[in-house]
Structure formats: C-alpha cells, structure tokens
C-alpha cells in the first residue's frame, strides 16, 4: 500500500506540473500601460476653480470639420465643471483644436499645444503609446480647448505612435 501511495503522489505531482505548464504557456500576457494621459502646454484642461475642462461634440466630426475650430460648428460645447454642465464655447476667448489618432484597447495619449510667437506657429502634438497585444482599434478625435490663436498663425499637427508589448 505504501508503494501505491508513492506512485499516486508522483502521478499527482506530474499532473499538476503538466497543467501548470499548459496554463502558463496558453495565457498570452497583455501589456499594461500607465493610464495617466497628459495635457501640456497651452491646453486649457482645468478651470480657474480647479475642475476638469471637457469638450463635447455631437457624433463623429470626420472630414467635414476642420482641425482648427474658430466658430460654432457641429454642436461643440464645453464644460468647466468636470462635465456637470455644458455651455457653448465663447470663440472670442477660446479656439478648439482636433488631432485625430488611432488607439488600441490599452493606450496612453499625451497631448501638447505649443505657441511659438516668434515664428507665429502653433503645434498640436499627440503622442500615442499603444499596446501591440490589443487587436481592437479605436479612433480618438482629441479635441482640446486653447486660447484664441491669432489670425496669421499657422497651426501644425504632429502625431507619433509607439507600440509596446
């Protein structure tokens, strides 16, 4: 009986090792990206009271809306209280920039708007870090609120992508 128990323990241990090996090899590890997106430079992302600024728009704007919005269009609204209330954008104080990108199910988006007054250029830069393990792709329009861009300025758009495992 002692020899039988020893064989059973050995078979059980072998079965556990096989199942553990199959389990570890069959799972595809998904990458995890730091979720803190950032808004830098001239982007107005916080109200004077410290609440988040949120841009709302009705539906997908697509190519019928430009990337530098200076007049009311497509029902674009703003919230200066984290989304509790919405109001029309005061285009005498603000403009809206859009820089569309493709993202995955796990992504980090860093947005930055820089004013170069010497060369009269505004650059809206979006850096996307995508998880290469994600098969799903999404479209993000990346609307941001900025101070009025003076007429005569050129607005440049820059997008960079990094794929990580």
Backbone as a chain_set.jsonl record, in Angstrom:
{"seq": "XXXXXXXXXXXXXXXXXXXXXXXXXXXXXXXXXXXXXXXXXXXXXXXXXXXXXXXXXXXXXXXXXXXXXXXXXXXXXXXXXXXXXXXXXXXXXXXXXXXXXXXXXXXXXXXXXXXXXXXXXXXXXXXXXXXXXXXXXXXXXXXXXXXXXXXXXXXXXXXXXXXXX", "coords": {"N": [[0.824, -1.193, 0.0], [2.019, 1.271, 0.651], [3.795, 1.697, -1.444], [1.983, 2.083, -3.499], [0.7, 4.486, -2.698], [2.873, 6.218, -2.944], [3.315, 6.159, -5.724], [0.9, 7.264, -6.607], [1.127, 9.85, -5.498], [3.311, 10.781, -6.945], [2.268, 10.674, -9.556], [0.202, 12.518, -9.276], [1.658, 14.859, -8.722], [3.065, 15.086, -11.137], [0.912, 15.459, -12.903], [-0.057, 17.927, -11.962], [2.137, 19.576, -12.556], [2.135, 19.381, -15.366], [-0.379, 20.546, -15.992], [0.035, 23.097, -14.945], [2.129, 23.971, -16.581], [0.849, 23.972, -19.109], [-1.142, 25.835, -18.595], [0.342, 28.184, -18.08], [1.663, 28.522, -20.5], [-0.376, 28.832, -22.347], [-1.655, 31.185, -21.788], [-1.739, 34.424, -22.947], [0.136, 37.084, -22.199], [-1.1, 40.245, -21.548], [-0.121, 43.561, -22.31], [0.419, 46.233, -20.014], [-0.282, 49.554, -19.762], [0.708, 52.599, -18.391], [-1.915, 54.54, -17.245], [-2.252, 57.29, -17.097], [-3.05, 59.874, -18.942], [-1.828, 62.877, -20.505], [-2.132, 66.454, -20.614], [-0.559, 69.132, -21.944], [1.298, 72.261, -22.126], [-0.308, 74.876, -23.873], [-2.867, 73.921, -23.601], [-6.079, 74.143, -22.264], [-7.023, 72.605, -19.642], [-8.03, 72.657, -17.16], [-10.318, 74.378, -15.132], [-10.574, 77.757, -13.74], [-11.456, 77.246, -11.165], [-10.448, 74.807, -10.599], [-11.69, 72.573, -11.624], [-12.131, 69.912, -14.044], [-11.819, 70.593, -17.517], [-13.967, 69.857, -20.123], [-14.519, 68.865, -23.427], [-17.294, 68.642, -25.506], [-18.889, 67.068, -28.25], [-21.172, 66.543, -30.918], [-21.471, 63.429, -32.052], [-19.329, 61.843, -34.519], [-17.001, 63.879, -35.95], [-15.477, 63.813, -38.319], [-14.244, 64.409, -41.693], [-15.595, 66.673, -42.415], [-15.358, 68.708, -40.624], [-12.981, 71.042, -39.77], [-9.606, 70.943, -38.389], [-8.907, 73.062, -36.814], [-10.913, 74.858, -35.002], [-12.868, 77.651, -35.034], [-15.282, 78.862, -34.905], [-18.754, 78.421, -33.941], [-19.682, 75.078, -34.492], [-21.062, 71.993, -35.493], [-22.315, 71.451, -33.046], [-20.481, 71.721, -30.851], [-19.549, 71.833, -27.507], [-18.59, 73.039, -24.224], [-17.493, 72.104, -20.962], [-16.878, 73.489, -17.865], [-16.867, 72.458, -15.395], [-16.13, 69.823, -14.899], [-17.92, 68.268, -16.346], [-20.489, 68.449, -15.384], [-22.189, 70.52, -16.186], [-22.976, 71.967, -19.389], [-21.946, 74.278, -21.912], [-22.134, 76.672, -24.631], [-19.173, 77.282, -26.566], [-17.163, 80.091, -26.026], [-16.032, 81.684, -28.566], [-14.638, 84.026, -28.841], [-12.837, 84.014, -26.861], [-11.695, 81.491, -26.81], [-10.347, 78.784, -28.799], [-10.792, 75.676, -30.541], [-8.916, 72.779, -30.985], [-8.32, 69.903, -33.001], [-6.979, 66.697, -33.264], [-6.895, 63.885, -34.738], [-6.397, 60.41, -33.9], [-5.374, 56.922, -34.02], [-6.084, 54.405, -31.741], [-5.479, 51.676, -29.414], [-7.042, 49.048, -27.414], [-5.743, 49.313, -25.035], [-4.088, 52.048, -24.143], [-2.065, 55.046, -24.04], [-2.32, 58.502, -24.103], [-0.687, 61.414, -24.845], [-1.014, 64.844, -24.961], [-0.122, 67.955, -26.385], [0.062, 71.445, -26.777], [1.802, 73.927, -28.343], [2.759, 77.302, -28.479], [4.536, 79.286, -30.662], [5.558, 82.315, -30.685], [7.409, 83.858, -32.028], [7.843, 82.695, -34.581], [5.245, 82.551, -35.314], [3.72, 80.173, -35.118], [1.661, 77.489, -34.181], [1.783, 74.425, -32.606], [0.214, 71.367, -32.445], [0.627, 68.577, -30.788], [0.432, 65.081, -30.595], [1.123, 62.246, -28.784], [1.061, 58.829, -28.918], [0.918, 55.871, -27.114], [0.565, 52.624, -27.785], [-0.762, 49.402, -26.959], [0.541, 46.562, -28.272], [-0.569, 44.063, -28.122], [-3.299, 44.275, -28.276], [-6.025, 43.729, -30.356], [-8.2, 45.223, -31.148], [-9.026, 48.344, -32.595], [-9.373, 51.838, -32.155], [-10.802, 55.081, -32.793], [-9.768, 58.224, -31.909], [-10.633, 61.54, -31.493], [-9.482, 63.707, -30.161], [-10.081, 66.443, -29.11], [-9.219, 69.669, -27.984], [-9.242, 72.484, -25.796], [-8.077, 75.728, -26.339], [-6.338, 78.895, -25.898], [-7.409, 81.753, -27.871], [-6.174, 81.601, -31.128], [-4.115, 83.741, -32.788], [-4.988, 85.45, -35.858], [-3.275, 84.761, -38.87], [-1.422, 83.077, -37.785], [0.101, 79.87, -38.194], [-1.118, 76.609, -37.909], [0.21, 73.606, -36.916], [0.164, 70.042, -37.065], [1.053, 67.198, -35.292], [1.694, 63.79, -34.975], [2.703, 60.993, -33.142], [3.464, 57.545, -32.87], [3.902, 54.822, -30.654], [4.472, 51.439, -30.263], [4.028, 48.996, -27.818], [4.849, 45.963, -26.035]], "CA": [[0.0, 0.0, 0.0], [2.92, 2.406, 0.715], [4.326, 1.93, -2.78], [0.857, 2.591, -4.273], [0.542, 5.899, -2.322], [4.004, 6.947, -3.516], [3.071, 6.282, -7.164], [-0.213, 8.207, -6.75], [1.652, 11.189, -5.228], [4.17, 11.119, -8.069], [1.384, 10.941, -10.691], [-0.499, 13.776, -8.978], [2.633, 15.928, -8.887], [3.322, 15.167, -12.564], [-0.285, 16.049, -13.498], [-0.082, 19.335, -11.569], [3.18, 20.255, -13.336], [1.676, 19.46, -16.757], [-1.451, 21.539, -16.041], [0.646, 24.395, -14.702], [2.87, 24.305, -17.8], [-0.14, 24.301, -20.147], [-1.802, 27.08, -18.194], [1.25, 29.318, -18.252], [2.03, 28.73, -21.907], [-1.537, 29.168, -23.166], [-2.092, 32.548, -21.497], [-0.953, 35.461, -23.588], [0.181, 38.214, -21.286], [-1.448, 41.54, -22.119], [0.701, 44.62, -21.745], [-0.282, 47.215, -19.197], [0.295, 50.87, -19.984], [0.331, 53.608, -17.415], [-3.146, 55.122, -17.772], [-2.33, 58.73, -16.923], [-2.865, 60.706, -20.119], [-1.435, 64.213, -20.08], [-2.394, 67.635, -21.427], [0.52, 70.052, -21.614], [1.418, 73.486, -22.907], [-1.394, 75.856, -23.868], [-4.18, 73.273, -23.479], [-6.839, 74.527, -21.071], [-7.607, 71.349, -19.169], [-8.564, 72.87, -15.825], [-10.965, 75.687, -14.987], [-9.993, 78.541, -12.638], [-11.852, 76.674, -9.871], [-9.789, 73.515, -10.427], [-12.474, 71.496, -12.228], [-11.695, 69.494, -15.373], [-12.48, 71.144, -18.702], [-14.346, 68.756, -21.002], [-15.1, 69.277, -24.706], [-18.332, 67.733, -26.009], [-19.279, 67.271, -29.635], [-22.21, 65.577, -31.281], [-21.063, 62.434, -33.035], [-18.024, 61.836, -35.148], [-16.913, 65.068, -36.81], [-14.978, 63.404, -39.625], [-13.518, 65.371, -42.506], [-16.394, 67.879, -42.678], [-14.983, 69.711, -39.639], [-11.537, 71.25, -39.774], [-8.897, 70.636, -37.148], [-8.816, 74.31, -36.048], [-12.305, 75.296, -34.962], [-12.882, 79.035, -34.55], [-16.677, 79.31, -34.867], [-19.637, 77.317, -33.542], [-19.894, 74.091, -35.539], [-21.326, 70.612, -35.09], [-22.746, 71.379, -31.642], [-19.379, 71.56, -29.905], [-19.786, 72.539, -26.252], [-17.54, 72.887, -23.227], [-17.873, 72.075, -19.55], [-15.808, 73.967, -16.991], [-17.079, 71.882, -14.059], [-15.936, 68.369, -14.934], [-18.974, 67.588, -17.086], [-21.804, 68.59, -14.76], [-22.993, 71.386, -17.052], [-22.379, 72.262, -20.697], [-22.278, 75.588, -22.455], [-21.474, 76.939, -25.905], [-17.812, 77.809, -26.426], [-17.004, 81.502, -26.333], [-14.942, 81.688, -29.538], [-13.839, 85.25, -28.735], [-11.814, 83.717, -25.846], [-11.106, 80.165, -26.993], [-10.465, 78.004, -30.026], [-10.729, 74.238, -30.322], [-8.081, 72.049, -31.932], [-8.609, 68.473, -33.093], [-5.875, 65.951, -33.872], [-7.369, 62.504, -34.652], [-5.417, 59.323, -33.855], [-5.856, 55.55, -33.875], [-5.596, 53.822, -30.494], [-5.884, 50.3, -29.134], [-7.826, 48.885, -26.187], [-4.874, 49.743, -23.937], [-3.278, 53.109, -24.744], [-1.784, 56.276, -23.295], [-2.274, 59.611, -25.044], [-0.146, 62.667, -24.328], [-1.332, 65.929, -25.881], [0.58, 69.193, -26.059], [-0.067, 72.542, -27.726], [2.866, 74.899, -28.124], [2.705, 78.545, -29.243], [5.817, 79.915, -30.959], [5.159, 83.658, -31.109], [8.417, 84.392, -32.945], [7.572, 82.216, -35.942], [3.79, 82.557, -35.455], [3.306, 78.786, -35.361], [1.112, 76.709, -33.076], [1.929, 72.998, -32.894], [-0.588, 70.447, -31.625], [1.357, 67.317, -30.82], [-0.185, 63.964, -29.879], [1.981, 61.056, -28.705], [0.234, 57.692, -28.544], [1.57, 54.597, -26.804], [-0.437, 51.575, -27.961], [-0.425, 48.03, -26.606], [0.519, 45.773, -29.509], [-1.354, 42.847, -27.891], [-4.718, 44.55, -28.5], [-6.44, 43.655, -31.753], [-9.207, 46.245, -31.417], [-8.531, 49.7, -32.856], [-10.372, 52.871, -31.926], [-10.474, 56.381, -33.341], [-9.939, 59.283, -30.918], [-10.503, 62.809, -32.203], [-8.583, 64.568, -29.374], [-10.434, 67.858, -29.058], [-8.673, 70.407, -26.843], [-9.566, 73.901, -25.712], [-6.861, 76.541, -26.262], [-6.63, 80.322, -26.068], [-7.584, 82.166, -29.263], [-4.956, 81.614, -31.94], [-4.211, 84.951, -33.619], [-5.017, 85.255, -37.307], [-1.925, 84.823, -39.421], [-0.624, 81.975, -37.255], [-0.044, 78.573, -38.84], [-1.282, 75.517, -36.951], [0.794, 72.346, -37.375], [-0.318, 68.87, -36.333], [2.094, 66.177, -35.238], [1.262, 62.586, -34.272], [3.704, 59.925, -33.091], [2.954, 56.295, -32.31], [4.839, 53.832, -30.131], [3.806, 50.165, -29.943], [4.727, 48.26, -26.767], [4.335, 44.625, -25.726]], "C": [[0.864, 1.251, 0.0], [3.47, 2.75, -0.657], [3.232, 2.531, -3.664], [0.636, 4.09, -3.985], [1.665, 6.752, -2.913], [3.817, 7.167, -5.004], [1.958, 7.298, -7.41], [0.267, 9.644, -6.514], [2.505, 11.67, -6.393], [3.332, 11.458, -9.301], [0.639, 12.268, -10.491], [0.429, 14.972, -9.185], [2.922, 16.155, -10.375], [2.141, 15.833, -13.279], [-0.377, 17.546, -13.176], [0.944, 20.124, -12.386], [2.774, 20.414, -14.802], [0.601, 20.541, -16.888], [-0.912, 22.956, -15.836], [1.397, 24.865, -15.946], [1.931, 24.703, -18.928], [-0.796, 25.64, -19.832], [-0.922, 28.294, -18.418], [1.579, 29.575, -19.711], [0.837, 29.149, -22.755], [-2.038, 30.585, -22.91], [-1.161, 33.529, -22.187], [-1.015, 36.684, -22.693], [-0.137, 39.502, -22.039], [-0.55, 42.6, -21.489], [-0.191, 45.57, -20.945], [0.456, 48.537, -19.374], [-0.2, 51.8, -18.899], [-0.836, 54.407, -17.987], [-3.224, 56.648, -17.671], [-2.014, 59.467, -18.218], [-2.479, 62.105, -19.642], [-1.811, 65.263, -21.112], [-1.394, 68.696, -20.995], [0.469, 71.305, -22.474], [0.2, 74.372, -22.753], [-2.783, 75.229, -23.771], [-4.839, 73.703, -22.172], [-7.589, 73.286, -20.607], [-8.218, 71.475, -17.779], [-9.147, 74.279, -15.75], [-10.288, 76.467, -13.864], [-10.348, 77.997, -11.254], [-11.254, 75.281, -9.642], [-10.537, 72.333, -11.005], [-11.913, 71.152, -13.609], [-12.507, 70.198, -16.446], [-12.723, 69.98, -19.651], [-14.978, 69.339, -22.264], [-16.104, 68.213, -25.127], [-18.626, 68.077, -27.457], [-20.285, 66.198, -29.995], [-21.689, 64.675, -32.388], [-19.648, 62.61, -33.528], [-17.951, 62.988, -36.135], [-16.442, 64.716, -38.207], [-14.321, 64.545, -40.383], [-14.304, 66.646, -42.78], [-16.101, 68.996, -41.677], [-13.462, 69.828, -39.682], [-10.919, 70.925, -38.428], [-8.66, 71.865, -36.282], [-10.19, 74.955, -36.103], [-12.368, 76.661, -34.284], [-14.285, 79.625, -34.467], [-17.554, 78.141, -34.45], [-19.919, 76.382, -34.715], [-20.197, 72.745, -34.881], [-21.646, 70.452, -33.603], [-21.612, 71.091, -30.664], [-19.659, 72.438, -28.702], [-18.626, 72.279, -25.304], [-18.164, 72.818, -21.833], [-16.655, 72.537, -18.757], [-15.95, 73.413, -15.577], [-17.023, 70.353, -14.083], [-17.047, 67.602, -15.616], [-20.355, 67.714, -16.484], [-22.736, 69.458, -15.593], [-22.224, 71.625, -18.351], [-22.81, 73.643, -21.14], [-21.608, 75.758, -23.815], [-20.074, 77.512, -25.638], [-17.808, 79.275, -26.828], [-15.788, 81.626, -27.258], [-14.192, 83.021, -29.591], [-12.723, 85.069, -27.697], [-11.033, 82.434, -26.137], [-11.234, 79.687, -28.438], [-10.391, 76.539, -29.635], [-9.831, 73.645, -31.406], [-8.447, 70.581, -31.864], [-7.434, 67.822, -33.803], [-6.199, 64.463, -33.749], [-6.229, 61.485, -34.684], [-6.126, 57.976, -33.767], [-5.238, 54.969, -32.605], [-6.061, 52.376, -30.376], [-6.666, 50.264, -27.831], [-7.036, 49.316, -24.949], [-3.928, 50.776, -24.53], [-3.086, 54.264, -23.771], [-1.642, 57.376, -24.329], [-1.774, 60.861, -24.322], [-0.378, 63.741, -25.384], [-0.613, 67.192, -25.415], [0.361, 70.21, -27.17], [0.961, 73.595, -27.354], [2.685, 76.095, -29.045], [4.131, 79.042, -29.431], [5.491, 81.283, -31.541], [6.157, 84.263, -32.093], [8.127, 83.981, -34.384], [6.08, 82.173, -36.256], [3.263, 81.178, -35.872], [2.772, 78.193, -34.065], [1.227, 75.245, -33.483], [1.091, 72.201, -31.907], [-0.015, 69.059, -31.83], [0.611, 66.261, -30.007], [0.773, 62.775, -29.949], [1.139, 59.918, -28.155], [1.131, 56.495, -28.261], [0.475, 53.547, -26.831], [0.112, 50.231, -27.505], [-0.544, 47.179, -27.867], [-0.276, 44.478, -29.356], [-2.845, 43.043, -28.178], [-5.026, 44.513, -29.994], [-7.414, 44.763, -32.117], [-8.525, 47.591, -31.623], [-9.688, 50.67, -32.7], [-9.871, 54.182, -32.514], [-10.761, 57.423, -32.271], [-9.681, 60.622, -31.593], [-9.648, 63.837, -31.465], [-8.885, 66.057, -29.499], [-9.783, 68.482, -27.828], [-9.075, 71.867, -26.954], [-8.257, 74.669, -25.535], [-7.253, 78.009, -26.309], [-6.774, 80.641, -27.557], [-6.223, 82.199, -29.953], [-5.066, 82.817, -32.874], [-4.26, 84.633, -35.113], [-3.601, 85.461, -37.833], [-1.008, 83.736, -38.887], [-0.897, 80.714, -38.072], [-0.182, 77.522, -37.752], [-0.745, 74.237, -37.593], [0.312, 71.215, -36.478], [0.735, 67.779, -36.43], [1.552, 65.001, -34.43], [2.417, 61.589, -34.297], [3.094, 58.72, -32.384], [4.116, 55.446, -31.804], [4.032, 52.587, -29.781], [4.654, 49.449, -28.888], [4.074, 46.902, -26.545], [3.795, 44.553, -24.323]], "O": [[0.466, 2.239, -0.617], [3.602, 3.922, -1.009], [3.518, 3.396, -4.492], [0.412, 4.871, -4.91], [1.428, 7.883, -3.336], [4.125, 8.247, -5.508], [2.062, 8.112, -8.328], [-0.132, 10.556, -7.239], [2.429, 12.835, -6.783], [3.637, 12.414, -10.014], [0.472, 13.042, -11.434], [0.025, 15.982, -9.76], [3.012, 17.299, -10.819], [2.34, 16.671, -14.158], [-0.74, 18.341, -14.043], [0.647, 21.223, -12.855], [3.032, 21.452, -15.412], [0.666, 21.365, -17.801], [-1.363, 23.898, -16.488], [1.306, 26.034, -16.32], [2.194, 25.677, -19.633], [-0.977, 26.475, -20.718], [-1.395, 29.324, -18.897], [1.754, 30.725, -20.115], [1.028, 29.773, -23.799], [-2.771, 31.134, -23.731], [0.058, 33.466, -22.024], [-2.084, 37.247, -22.46], [0.492, 39.807, -23.052], [-0.255, 42.551, -20.295], [-1.393, 45.678, -21.186], [1.666, 48.621, -19.161], [-1.376, 51.789, -18.536], [-0.747, 54.901, -19.111], [-4.204, 57.233, -18.134], [-0.847, 59.663, -18.555], [-2.769, 62.476, -18.505], [-1.81, 65.005, -22.316], [-1.374, 69.113, -19.837], [-0.306, 71.393, -23.426], [-0.275, 74.599, -21.64], [-3.782, 75.944, -23.853], [-4.227, 73.635, -21.106], [-8.658, 72.963, -21.124], [-8.84, 70.541, -17.274], [-8.553, 75.241, -16.236], [-9.503, 75.894, -13.108], [-9.634, 78.249, -10.284], [-11.519, 74.65, -8.619], [-10.073, 71.198, -10.894], [-11.298, 71.993, -14.264], [-13.717, 70.38, -16.312], [-11.81, 69.211, -19.952], [-15.859, 70.195, -22.189], [-15.799, 67.021, -25.107], [-18.613, 69.247, -27.841], [-20.261, 65.093, -29.455], [-21.492, 65.114, -33.521], [-18.88, 63.422, -33.014], [-18.759, 63.063, -37.061], [-16.952, 65.263, -39.185], [-13.891, 65.531, -39.785], [-13.751, 67.606, -43.318], [-16.556, 70.123, -41.87], [-12.75, 68.825, -39.634], [-11.622, 70.666, -37.452], [-8.253, 71.731, -35.128], [-10.581, 75.527, -37.121], [-11.979, 76.815, -33.126], [-14.46, 80.756, -34.013], [-17.148, 76.987, -34.588], [-20.338, 76.819, -35.787], [-19.64, 72.415, -33.833], [-21.293, 69.447, -32.985], [-21.78, 70.293, -29.741], [-19.965, 73.622, -28.836], [-17.788, 71.412, -25.55], [-19.218, 73.398, -21.573], [-15.546, 72.04, -18.952], [-15.242, 73.841, -14.665], [-17.773, 69.681, -13.376], [-17.113, 66.381, -15.477], [-21.309, 67.146, -17.015], [-23.929, 69.174, -15.698], [-21.0, 71.503, -18.405], [-23.891, 74.119, -20.792], [-20.632, 75.074, -24.12], [-19.837, 78.145, -24.609], [-18.383, 79.65, -27.85], [-14.651, 81.669, -26.789], [-13.205, 83.136, -30.317], [-11.781, 85.86, -27.649], [-9.867, 82.305, -25.762], [-12.107, 80.127, -29.186], [-9.975, 76.204, -28.526], [-9.966, 73.965, -32.587], [-8.833, 70.071, -30.812], [-6.949, 68.327, -34.816], [-5.821, 63.835, -32.761], [-5.236, 61.661, -35.391], [-7.321, 57.903, -33.478], [-4.023, 55.029, -32.412], [-6.916, 51.915, -31.132], [-6.926, 51.299, -27.218], [-7.629, 49.648, -23.923], [-3.059, 50.432, -25.331], [-3.843, 54.432, -22.815], [-0.93, 57.213, -25.32], [-2.354, 61.303, -23.331], [0.003, 63.582, -26.544], [-0.509, 67.463, -24.219], [0.462, 69.885, -28.353], [0.998, 74.089, -26.227], [2.481, 75.932, -30.249], [4.861, 79.203, -28.453], [5.187, 81.41, -32.727], [5.779, 85.101, -32.911], [8.158, 84.809, -35.294], [5.696, 81.792, -37.362], [2.49, 81.035, -36.819], [3.353, 78.372, -32.995], [0.816, 74.869, -34.58], [1.238, 72.339, -30.693], [-0.152, 68.454, -32.893], [0.207, 66.512, -28.872], [1.179, 62.353, -31.032], [0.572, 60.021, -27.067], [1.995, 56.148, -29.067], [-0.437, 53.569, -26.004], [1.303, 49.956, -27.647], [-1.619, 47.092, -28.46], [-0.624, 43.853, -30.357], [-3.576, 42.062, -28.311], [-4.37, 45.182, -30.792], [-7.455, 45.199, -33.267], [-7.574, 47.935, -30.922], [-10.827, 50.372, -33.061], [-8.671, 54.371, -32.707], [-11.884, 57.5, -31.774], [-8.628, 60.819, -32.2], [-9.134, 64.76, -32.097], [-8.04, 66.835, -29.941], [-9.795, 67.888, -26.749], [-9.227, 72.412, -28.047], [-7.429, 74.316, -24.695], [-8.367, 78.343, -26.711], [-6.309, 79.879, -28.405], [-5.255, 82.75, -29.429], [-6.005, 82.904, -33.665], [-3.649, 83.668, -35.572], [-2.832, 86.251, -37.285], [0.058, 83.488, -39.45], [-2.003, 80.522, -38.578], [0.564, 77.544, -36.773], [-1.186, 73.836, -38.671], [0.081, 71.408, -35.284], [1.241, 67.477, -37.511], [1.016, 65.185, -33.337], [3.034, 61.367, -35.339], [2.32, 58.855, -31.436], [5.169, 55.363, -32.437], [3.023, 52.674, -29.081], [5.866, 49.315, -29.053], [2.892, 46.716, -26.832], [3.322, 43.499, -23.897]]}, "num_chains": 1, "name": "protein.A"}
